[in-house]
Amino acid sequence: MNLPSIQSTAATQLPAATPAAGSTPVPPQQAAQRQQLIKSADVINAAQIFGANNQLVFVFDRDTHQPIMRVVDSKTNEVIMQLPPDYVLNLAAEAKAEEHRKQQESDLPG
């Protein structure tokens, strides 16, 4: 999946309202929600809720614009936990592709 990173200020942060190349613009309400998630992650990370070496990070799916939560080891950048997990994201992408394929077949003349 194409996931642009939008993380807390302790890590690299992309502006919430700036679309990635080839993606659709983010509506203002979603941009505001993203900023709120970033602020929340900053508070959680400052309190070291996930430990001194771990950070809460949010990334956003370029296609769906839905947030994905990760707990990342800040020293190794290893993803400790992710919600939703990759297999759920892959299943959703496969279902979307299948739906698109069926729609294209039904649009064919004949």
N, CA, C and O of each residue as an XYZ file, in Angstrom:
440
protein
N       0.840     -1.175      0.000
C       0.000      0.000      0.000
C       0.886      1.239      0.000
O       1.996      1.212      0.533
N       0.411      2.300     -0.582
C       1.133      3.561     -0.577
C       0.787      4.329      0.679
O      -0.348      4.778      0.841
N       1.751      4.485      1.570
C       1.500      5.136      2.835
C       2.448      6.301      3.049
O       3.609      6.092      3.399
N       1.974      7.530      2.845
C       2.837      8.656      3.173
C       2.879      8.800      4.677
O       1.872      8.575      5.349
N       3.983      9.157      5.198
C       4.140      9.250      6.646
C       3.694     10.605      7.157
O       4.104     11.646      6.644
N       2.854     10.576      8.170
C       2.502     11.783      8.901
C       2.709     11.402     10.352
O       1.908     10.669     10.933
N       3.778     11.900     10.930
C       4.189     11.444     12.239
C       4.228     12.603     13.213
O       4.016     13.758     12.843
N       4.505     12.269     14.476
C       4.606     13.307     15.488
C       5.801     14.203     15.198
O       6.652     13.862     14.376
N       5.866     15.350     15.871
C       6.922     16.306     15.592
C       8.292     15.788     15.973
O       9.296     16.363     15.552
N       8.372     14.739     16.742
C       9.657     14.154     17.090
C      10.277     13.447     15.892
O      11.475     13.165     15.885
N       9.475     13.165     14.896
C       9.956     12.501     13.683
C       9.623     13.391     12.491
O       9.116     14.500     12.662
N       9.905     12.912     11.299
C       9.620     13.676     10.095
C       8.110     13.848      9.962
O       7.353     12.892     10.132
N       7.680     15.059      9.659
C       6.253     15.329      9.549
C       5.955     15.969      8.205
O       6.618     16.924      7.801
N       4.953     15.438      7.512
C       4.486     16.037      6.277
C       3.274     16.886      6.605
O       2.494     16.515      7.482
N       3.088     18.004      5.936
C       1.893     18.811      6.183
C       0.637     18.002      5.883
O       0.561     17.326      4.857
N      -0.323     18.070      6.756
C      -1.531     17.256      6.633
C      -2.368     17.624      5.421
O      -3.059     16.761      4.881
N      -2.332     18.852      4.981
C      -3.182     19.269      3.877
C      -2.497     19.159      2.524
O      -3.133     19.422      1.503
N      -1.233     18.784      2.479
C      -0.511     18.679      1.220
C      -0.634     17.269      0.676
O      -0.156     16.330      1.311
N      -1.263     17.088     -0.487
C      -1.405     15.747     -1.038
C      -0.089     15.252     -1.605
O       0.723     16.037     -2.094
N       0.117     13.948     -1.539
C       1.289     13.328     -2.150
C       1.067     13.323     -3.661
O      -0.065     13.434     -4.131
N       2.142     13.194     -4.405
C       2.047     13.181     -5.859
C       1.102     12.077     -6.316
O       1.236     10.928     -5.895
N       0.152     12.421     -7.169
C      -0.761     11.443     -7.718
C      -1.939     11.112     -6.824
O      -2.754     10.263     -7.185
N      -2.057     11.752     -5.673
C      -3.187     11.468     -4.801
C      -4.155     12.640     -4.825
O      -3.839     13.714     -5.338
N      -5.330     12.423     -4.267
C      -6.335     13.470     -4.243
C      -6.092     14.392     -3.059
O      -5.532     13.969     -2.048
N      -6.511     15.660     -3.174
C      -6.332     16.597     -2.063
C      -7.115     16.136     -0.833
O      -8.145     15.472     -0.951
N      -6.617     16.494      0.332
C      -7.255     16.116      1.585
C      -8.241     17.216      1.969
O      -7.861     18.385      2.033
N      -9.507     16.858      2.226
C     -10.486     17.861      2.646
C     -10.052     18.529      3.950
O      -9.373     17.904      4.765
N     -10.432     19.787      4.159
C     -10.019     20.512      5.365
C     -10.365     19.806      6.669
O      -9.586     19.848      7.621
N     -11.528     19.156      6.720
C     -11.915     18.451      7.952
C     -10.951     17.298      8.240
O     -10.569     17.090      9.392
N     -10.558     16.551      7.212
C      -9.595     15.468      7.402
C      -8.236     16.016      7.786
O      -7.542     15.419      8.608
N      -7.844     17.137      7.211
C      -6.565     17.750      7.567
C      -6.563     18.143      9.036
O      -5.564     17.954      9.730
N      -7.676     18.690      9.513
C      -7.786     19.068     10.928
C      -7.721     17.833     11.822
O      -7.092     17.862     12.880
N      -8.372     16.746     11.397
C      -8.319     15.503     12.171
C      -6.900     14.957     12.229
O      -6.466     14.454     13.265
N      -6.179     15.055     11.121
C      -4.788     14.599     11.092
C      -3.933     15.404     12.068
O      -3.111     14.849     12.797
N      -4.140     16.711     12.069
C      -3.372     17.552     12.990
C      -3.687     17.175     14.440
O      -2.791     17.169     15.284
N      -4.942     16.865     14.732
C      -5.317     16.454     16.080
C      -4.646     15.133     16.445
O      -4.193     14.967     17.577
N      -4.577     14.194     15.505
C      -3.880     12.929     15.762
C      -2.407     13.170     16.061
O      -1.840     12.551     16.961
N      -1.794     14.068     15.308
C      -0.378     14.372     15.514
C      -0.165     14.967     16.906
O       0.763     14.580     17.616
N      -1.022     15.902     17.288
C      -0.914     16.505     18.622
C      -1.109     15.462     19.714
O      -0.392     15.465     20.715
N      -2.073     14.571     19.523
C      -2.315     13.507     20.500
C      -1.107     12.585     20.622
O      -0.731     12.189     21.726
N      -0.503     12.246     19.487
C       0.683     11.389     19.507
C       1.828     12.077     20.237
O       2.580     11.426     20.962
N       1.965     13.383     20.052
C       3.011     14.127     20.754
C       2.835     14.026     22.262
O       3.807     13.826     22.990
N       1.601     14.164     22.734
C       1.320     14.077     24.176
C       1.630     12.672     24.689
O       2.263     12.513     25.733
N       1.189     11.671     23.963
C       1.429     10.278     24.368
C       2.918      9.972     24.380
O       3.412      9.330     25.307
N       3.639     10.427     23.354
C       5.077     10.175     23.295
C       5.827     10.913     24.399
O       6.791     10.382     24.951
N       5.399     12.124     24.724
C       6.045     12.877     25.801
C       5.860     12.176     27.146
O       6.739     12.223     28.006
N       4.707     11.526     27.319
C       4.436     10.799     28.563
C       5.089      9.419     28.572
O       5.034      8.721     29.585
N       5.694      9.023     27.479
C       6.375      7.734     27.322
C       5.461      6.559     27.684
O       5.890      5.599     28.325
N       4.217      6.648     27.269
C       3.230      5.608     27.557
C       3.641      4.265     26.962
O       3.370      3.221     27.555
N       4.291      4.276     25.801
C       4.732      3.034     25.164
C       6.190      2.718     25.484
O       6.793      1.850     24.853
N       6.746      3.411     26.451
C       8.128      3.183     26.857
C       9.035      4.295     26.372
O       8.670      5.071     25.489
N      10.226      4.364     26.959
C      11.173      5.434     26.648
C      11.707      5.335     25.225
O      12.051      6.356     24.630
N      11.784      4.132     24.669
C      12.370      3.943     23.337
C      11.334      3.767     22.234
O      11.701      3.533     21.082
N      10.048      3.875     22.561
C       9.000      3.650     21.569
C       8.203      4.920     21.344
O       8.037      5.735     22.252
N       7.708      5.079     20.116
C       6.890      6.231     19.760
C       5.610      5.774     19.083
O       5.594      4.798     18.334
N       4.542      6.501     19.365
C       3.296      6.332     18.635
C       3.395      7.187     17.375
O       3.718      8.373     17.439
N       3.109      6.566     16.226
C       3.225      7.239     14.934
C       1.968      6.932     14.132
O       1.459      5.812     14.169
N       1.469      7.933     13.408
C       0.351      7.720     12.502
C       0.833      7.908     11.075
O       1.595      8.827     10.779
N       0.381      7.030     10.197
C       0.586      7.170      8.760
C      -0.797      7.121      8.131
O      -1.742      6.605      8.727
N      -0.909      7.659      6.924
C      -2.203      7.705      6.262
C      -2.130      7.015      4.909
O      -1.232      7.271      4.107
N      -3.084      6.144      4.677
C      -3.180      5.444      3.405
C      -3.499      6.456      2.316
O      -4.459      7.217      2.442
N      -2.709      6.477      1.251
C      -2.906      7.457      0.174
C      -4.223      7.265     -0.562
O      -4.814      8.231     -1.044
N      -4.679      6.037     -0.650
C      -5.914      5.769     -1.386
C      -7.154      6.086     -0.567
O      -8.081      6.724     -1.065
N      -7.178      5.647      0.686
C      -8.372      5.803      1.518
C      -8.292      6.990      2.466
O      -9.309      7.423      3.008
N      -7.096      7.516      2.669
C      -6.852      8.612      3.613
C      -7.174      8.215      5.047
O      -7.380      9.079      5.900
N      -7.218      6.929      5.314
C      -7.504      6.444      6.663
C      -6.219      6.361      7.476
O      -5.167      6.011      6.941
N      -6.299      6.680      8.769
C      -5.099      6.619      9.606
C      -4.715      5.184      9.950
O      -5.567      4.312     10.121
N      -3.425      4.975     10.046
C      -2.866      3.700     10.508
C      -1.972      4.039     11.689
O      -1.087      4.888     11.589
N      -2.211      3.370     12.804
C      -1.445      3.629     14.019
C      -0.307      2.622     14.134
O      -0.498      1.421     13.945
N       0.878      3.135     14.447
C       2.036      2.256     14.657
C       2.745      2.649     15.941
O       2.818      3.826     16.297
N       3.264      1.647     16.624
C       4.203      1.874     17.714
C       5.551      1.442     17.167
O       5.732      0.294     16.761
N       6.507      2.384     17.161
C       7.791      2.172     16.513
C       8.916      2.334     17.527
O       8.907      3.264     18.334
N       9.890      1.416     17.480
C      11.104      1.561     18.285
C      11.890      2.728     17.701
O      12.314      2.675     16.546
N      12.085      3.777     18.488
C      12.707      4.992     17.955
C      14.192      4.821     17.658
O      14.766      5.629     16.927
N      14.820      3.799     18.201
C      16.242      3.578     17.920
C      16.452      2.762     16.647
O      17.353      3.054     15.861
N      15.619      1.738     16.445
C      15.802      0.842     15.297
C      14.796      1.087     14.173
O      14.949      0.548     13.076
N      13.770      1.896     14.439
C      12.655      2.137     13.513
C      11.839      0.882     13.226
O      11.078      0.846     12.260
N      11.990     -0.137     14.048
C      11.206     -1.363     13.904
C       9.770     -1.103     14.343
O       9.527     -0.491     15.383
N       8.820     -1.577     13.532
C       7.413     -1.453     13.887
C       7.096     -2.552     14.902
O       7.182     -3.742     14.600
N       6.728     -2.122     16.116
C       6.400     -3.051     17.191
C       4.968     -3.546     17.039
O       4.679     -4.727     17.229
N       4.070     -2.611     16.688
C       2.646     -2.931     16.557
C       2.046     -1.994     15.516
O       2.474     -0.847     15.389
N       1.059     -2.481     14.774
C       0.358     -1.654     13.797
C      -1.119     -2.006     13.814
O      -1.490     -3.180     13.847
N      -1.959     -0.977     13.790
C      -3.406     -1.158     13.702
C      -3.946     -0.281     12.590
O      -3.677      0.920     12.609
N      -4.679     -0.790     11.637
C      -4.901     -2.203     11.389
C      -3.632     -2.866     10.856
O      -2.781     -2.207     10.260
N      -3.515     -4.179     11.078
C      -2.332     -4.903     10.602
C      -2.272     -4.933      9.069
O      -3.279     -4.741      8.388
N      -1.070     -5.177      8.551
C      -0.859     -5.224      7.098
C      -1.804     -6.186      6.395
O      -2.303     -5.885      5.310
N      -2.057     -7.347      7.007
C      -2.897     -8.321      6.303
C      -4.319     -7.784      6.125
O      -4.974     -8.118      5.137
N      -4.805     -6.976      7.041
C      -6.134     -6.387      6.899
C      -6.118     -5.351      5.767
O      -7.047     -5.285      4.963
N      -5.053     -4.547      5.717
C      -4.928     -3.573      4.636
C      -4.839     -4.266      3.281
O      -5.427     -3.801      2.304
N      -4.109     -5.373      3.220
C      -3.984     -6.133      1.967
C      -5.319     -6.729      1.546
O      -5.665     -6.704      0.365
N      -6.072     -7.267      2.505
C      -7.396     -7.814      2.194
C      -8.311     -6.724      1.647
O      -9.042     -6.947      0.682
N      -8.271     -5.556      2.258
C      -9.100     -4.449      1.792
C      -8.703     -4.027      0.385
O      -9.571     -3.755     -0.445
N      -7.405     -3.968      0.106
C      -6.936     -3.599     -1.228
C      -7.366     -4.639     -2.261
O      -7.771     -4.283     -3.368
N      -7.282     -5.917     -1.907
C      -7.704     -6.975     -2.820
C      -9.202     -6.901     -3.086
O      -9.638     -7.072     -4.225
N      -9.984     -6.653     -2.061
C     -11.431     -6.541     -2.224
C     -11.776     -5.349     -3.115
O     -12.660     -5.438     -3.968
N     -11.077     -4.237     -2.913
C     -11.314     -3.047     -3.729
C     -10.948     -3.312     -5.189
O     -11.671     -2.897     -6.095
N      -9.829     -4.003     -5.421
C      -9.405     -4.333     -6.786
C     -10.411     -5.264     -7.446
O     -10.722     -5.101     -8.626
N     -10.921     -6.231     -6.703
C     -11.914     -7.171     -7.242
C     -13.204     -6.436     -7.592
O     -13.809     -6.698     -8.632
N     -13.617     -5.531     -6.738
C     -14.817     -4.741     -7.004
C     -14.628     -3.890     -8.260
O     -15.535     -3.775     -9.084
N     -13.453     -3.301     -8.396
C     -13.145     -2.491     -9.573
C     -13.156     -3.351    -10.843
O     -13.683     -2.939    -11.876
N     -12.566     -4.553    -10.751
C     -12.539     -5.463    -11.900
C     -13.952     -5.850    -12.315
O     -14.266     -5.853    -13.505
N     -14.812     -6.176    -11.347
C     -16.196     -6.552    -11.656
C     -16.948     -5.388    -12.279
O     -17.759     -5.584    -13.185
N     -16.688     -4.187    -11.806
C     -17.352     -3.002    -12.359
C     -16.937     -2.804    -13.813
O     -17.771     -2.483    -14.659
N     -15.642     -2.995    -14.107
C     -15.171     -2.840    -15.467
C     -15.798     -3.891    -16.381
O     -16.162     -3.584    -17.516
N     -15.927     -5.134    -15.894
C     -16.534     -6.192    -16.697
C     -18.001     -5.884    -16.984
O     -18.484     -6.152    -18.084
N     -18.709     -5.327    -16.012
C     -20.115     -5.034    -16.220
C     -20.321     -3.834    -17.142
O     -21.401     -3.664    -17.709
N     -19.292     -3.005    -17.292
C     -19.366     -1.861    -18.182
C     -19.098     -2.226    -19.631
O     -19.367     -1.426    -20.527
N     -18.562     -3.442    -19.883
C     -18.259     -3.870    -21.249
C     -19.554     -4.158    -22.003
O     -20.498     -4.708    -21.437
N     -19.595     -3.779    -23.296
C     -20.799     -4.088    -24.085
C     -20.892     -5.585    -24.359
O     -19.877     -6.269    -24.494
N     -22.093     -6.072    -24.436
C     -22.242     -7.465    -24.819
C     -23.036     -8.213    -23.947
O     -23.236     -9.408    -24.165
